[in-house]
Amino acid sequence: MAFLQVEDLTIHYEIEGEGAPLIILHGMGNNSQSWKKQLKGLSEQFTVIAWDAPGYGKSSDPKEELKEFTQFADVLKGFIENLNYESVTLLGHSMGSAIALDFCSRFPQMVDALIISDATRGAVALSKEENERKLKNRLTNMETMEPKELAKLRVTDLLSPQPDPEIKKEAERIYGQIRPMGFRSVAYSLFHLNQMDTLSSITVPTLVICGELDKVTPVSESEVFHDAIQGSKMVIIPGTGHLCYQEDPNQFNSIVLEFLTTVAKK
């Protein structure tokens, strides 16, 4: 367990291994605890760092809700600088992919390679009415439901139709740790998200991963990113849902390692 100060925020992170830095960014209903199989499985070749985003896990809350993923990416920049890395590989899942993409488009010199898993287009994938309804539902759920209730409601959609009971239990446990400030910050940021015009500017080696049975950001969404990011590679993990890295960590880790090994040889 480790902490770093980034301006007025205390950022918690887990770190394992030695080698080139690989920074992992979790999704809306998760935190660094969900990456334990990646921290173990990737750390033989990399220094694997899984953060808790502002308002998540053991990181502190921002003073006010963040409204754009650019703000999350600015915190990430300070985080990387305080770790004394000039450049890193970024692995972002779901909303973490939005942070990674924003960071990569604005600070390309700090990114060696990019991996986005079950990426989200946020507002762009929805009609104006759907986007407004989604924001309202998220804010209402956060106000009216206990985190553990919300976890029970949401986790079913994040996994494949017949998930391993232990994986489901663990996903619900972690989702049940969400806090209002972090959840609302991501809800507002997804509501405002539109990165389509910046994707063509990304030139670092990029891997797009998606769970075959993802209901939240289906394969068709990942194909949009794959098509828009020049030279990107796309891999689908069979039999998994949105949380593909938790449902099949061995396959996920193998795909990541193969990609990064190929990048290192170029």
Backbone hydrogen bonds, N-H to C=O, Kabsch-Sander energy under -0.5 kcal/mol:
donor,donor_aa,acceptor,acceptor_aa,energy
2,A,13,Y,-1.7
4,L,11,I,-2.3
6,V,4,L,-0.6
6,V,9,L,-3.0
7,E,5,Q,-0.5
9,L,6,V,-2.2
11,I,4,L,-3.4
11,I,9,L,-0.6
12,H,10,T,-0.6
13,Y,2,A,-2.4
14,E,50,A,-2.5
16,E,48,V,-2.1
18,E,43,S,-1.0
20,A,45,Q,-0.6
22,L,47,T,-2.9
23,I,89,T,-2.9
24,I,22,L,-0.5
24,I,49,I,-3.2
25,L,91,L,-3.0
26,H,24,I,-0.5
30,N,27,G,-1.5
34,S,31,N,-1.8
35,W,32,S,-1.6
36,K,33,Q,-1.1
38,Q,35,W,-0.7
39,L,35,W,-2.8
40,K,36,K,-1.7
41,G,37,K,-2.3
42,L,38,Q,-2.3
45,Q,42,L,-1.1
46,F,42,L,-1.4
47,T,20,A,-2.0
48,V,16,E,-2.8
48,V,46,F,-1.0
49,I,22,L,-2.9
49,I,47,T,-0.5
50,A,14,E,-2.3
51,W,24,I,-1.7
51,W,49,I,-0.6
52,D,12,H,-2.4
53,A,51,W,-0.6
55,G,60,S,-2.0
56,Y,53,A,-2.2
59,S,56,Y,-2.3
60,S,10,T,-2.5
71,Q,68,E,-1.1
72,F,68,E,-0.9
73,A,69,F,-2.7
74,D,70,T,-1.9
75,V,71,Q,-1.7
76,L,72,F,-2.3
77,K,73,A,-2.2
78,G,74,D,-1.9
79,F,75,V,-2.4
80,I,76,L,-2.7
81,E,77,K,-2.6
82,N,78,G,-2.3
83,L,79,F,-1.1
84,N,81,E,-1.3
85,Y,80,I,-1.9
88,V,110,M,-2.3
89,T,21,P,-2.2
90,L,113,A,-2.1
91,L,23,I,-2.7
92,G,115,I,-2.7
93,H,25,L,-2.6
94,S,117,S,-2.8
96,G,93,H,-2.8
97,S,94,S,-1.1
98,A,94,S,-1.1
99,I,95,M,-1.6
100,A,96,G,-2.3
101,L,97,S,-2.8
102,D,98,A,-2.1
103,F,99,I,-2.6
104,C,100,A,-2.8
105,S,101,L,-2.2
106,R,102,D,-1.6
107,F,103,F,-3.1
110,M,107,F,-2.2
111,V,108,P,-1.6
112,D,88,V,-3.0
112,D,110,M,-0.5
113,A,88,V,-0.7
114,L,205,P,-2.8
115,I,90,L,-2.7
116,I,207,L,-2.7
117,S,92,G,-2.8
118,D,209,I,-3.0
120,T,94,S,-0.7
123,A,190,L,-1.4
124,V,121,R,-1.5
124,V,193,L,-0.7
125,A,122,G,-1.4
126,L,123,A,-1.8
131,N,127,S,-2.8
132,E,128,K,-2.1
133,R,129,E,-2.4
134,K,130,E,-2.6
135,L,131,N,-2.1
136,K,132,E,-2.3
137,N,133,R,-2.7
138,R,134,K,-2.4
139,L,135,L,-2.6
140,T,136,K,-2.6
141,N,137,N,-2.8
142,M,138,R,-2.1
143,E,139,L,-1.6
144,T,140,T,-2.3
145,M,141,N,-2.0
149,E,146,E,-0.7
150,L,146,E,-2.3
151,A,147,P,-2.3
152,K,148,K,-1.8
153,L,149,E,-1.9
154,R,150,L,-2.4
155,V,151,A,-2.6
156,T,152,K,-0.6
157,D,154,R,-1.1
158,L,154,R,-0.7
158,L,155,V,-1.1
159,L,155,V,-0.7
159,L,156,T,-0.8
168,K,164,D,-2.3
169,K,165,P,-2.4
170,E,166,E,-2.3
171,A,167,I,-2.4
172,E,168,K,-2.3
173,R,169,K,-2.1
174,I,170,E,-2.3
175,Y,171,A,-2.5
176,G,172,E,-2.1
177,Q,174,I,-1.9
178,I,175,Y,-1.9
182,G,55,G,-0.7
183,F,179,R,-2.5
184,R,180,P,-2.8
185,S,181,M,-1.9
186,V,182,G,-2.0
187,A,183,F,-2.4
188,Y,184,R,-2.6
189,S,185,S,-1.9
190,L,186,V,-2.8
191,F,187,A,-1.8
192,H,188,Y,-1.5
193,L,190,L,-0.8
198,T,195,Q,-1.6
199,L,195,Q,-1.0
201,S,198,T,-1.4
202,I,199,L,-1.5
203,T,201,S,-0.5
207,L,114,L,-2.5
208,V,233,K,-3.4
209,I,116,I,-2.7
209,I,207,L,-0.5
210,C,235,V,-1.7
212,E,237,I,-2.5
213,L,240,T,-3.3
214,D,211,G,-1.8
215,K,157,D,-0.6
221,E,218,P,-1.8
222,S,218,P,-1.4
223,E,219,V,-2.3
224,V,220,S,-0.9
224,V,221,E,-0.5
225,F,221,E,-1.4
226,H,222,S,-2.6
227,D,223,E,-2.6
228,A,224,V,-1.7
229,I,225,F,-2.2
230,Q,228,A,-0.8
232,S,229,I,-1.9
233,K,206,T,-2.4
235,V,208,V,-2.7
237,I,210,C,-2.5
240,T,237,I,-1.2
243,L,158,L,-2.4
244,C,241,G,-0.6
244,C,242,H,-1.1
246,Q,243,L,-1.4
247,E,243,L,-2.1
248,D,244,C,-2.4
252,F,248,D,-2.4
253,N,249,P,-3.0
254,S,250,N,-2.1
255,I,251,Q,-2.3
256,V,252,F,-2.2
257,L,253,N,-2.8
258,E,254,S,-2.3
259,F,255,I,-2.2
260,L,256,V,-2.6
261,T,257,L,-2.3
262,T,258,E,-2.0
263,V,259,F,-2.3
264,A,260,L,-2.2
265,K,261,T,-1.2
266,K,262,T,-0.7
266,K,263,V,-1.0
